[in-house]
Amino acid sequence: MLLEALPPDSILSRTIYQDQTIKTVLFGFQSGQELSEHTASVPAVLHFLQGEAEVILGNEHHQAQAGTWIHIPASLPHSIHASQETLMLLTLIRSGEGDS
């Protein structure tokens, strides 16, 4: 495990880099935890570092494991459900022209 023990009842998230165009957040999930369906106003990339998870993009289901990269277009509904203890990097890509 790259981080301290994951909290049992919450998802760990730590911003590890942020500037005008990119924000990178490390997420840690215990087995069974999930991020419910939501959207982002900017494109994003998920990079799974450890574990396994199901990622739902719109109506498409994807299995992710260590080494998986997934691109999420802006405004696409998506959710993540960890089937094992999982570490994931989220990178939000802003244009730098008024995106938040």
ABEGO torsion letter per residue (X at the ends): XABBBBBAABBBBBBABBBAABBBBBBBBBBGBBBBBBBBABBBBBBBABEBBBBBBEABBBBBBBGBBBBBBBGBBBBBBBABBBBBBBBBBBAGBGBX
